[in-house]
Amino acid sequence: MKKWTGFLVFALLLSWPMIGSAEELGGGYSVNPPDGWTVRDFPGSPYKGLFGTRVGNFTPNINLQEEHYSGPMDTYIQLSFVHLEKLMKAKLISQTPFFAGNHNGVKLITHTEFNDFELTQTFYFFEKPMGKKLVVTATTGRDSGWQYDPVFDEIMHTFQME
């Protein structure tokens, strides 16, 4: 029986995607990027971002943003989407609960347009103490967006926040 148990554990470990070690993004946030992804400064953000391998004319990326909003999360998400509709012609694809580590959140997938790019953007919303909301935005070109959904989820399952 021990041989089978050891084999099963070994097989499961081999089947897991290769994830790097934890990378600090700033502000008490960290994540384990997969092989081939880099962590570096994200323009206009106090937090570092994650960058994948360029696909066509776009580099898949993930960035963080904290905002003060003391209202309910549902309202915050609705207001965020209305803003996206106006700013980036967003179209809602799906909205589902999402769990990252021990943090409950909401995952929102949209199709957007920005600077002549057609994008798929996946937003992960989390409630923080003292009226703060955290939004993690994962962006890729629309033509490859569906391929990145499991990658983004996998990365977010390693996401930690203090």
CORCORDA-V311995 format. One record per helix or strand of 3 or more residues. SS is the DSSP state (H for helix, E for strand). FROM is the first residue (numbers start at 1). TO is the last residue. Records with the same first field share a line. If there is no record, write none. Layout:
BEGIN
SS = FROM-TO / FROM-TO
END
This chain:
BEGIN
H = 2-15 / 73-88 / 142-156
E = 19-26 / 29-34 / 38-41 / 48-55 / 58-68 / 91-100 / 103-114 / 117-128 / 132-141
END
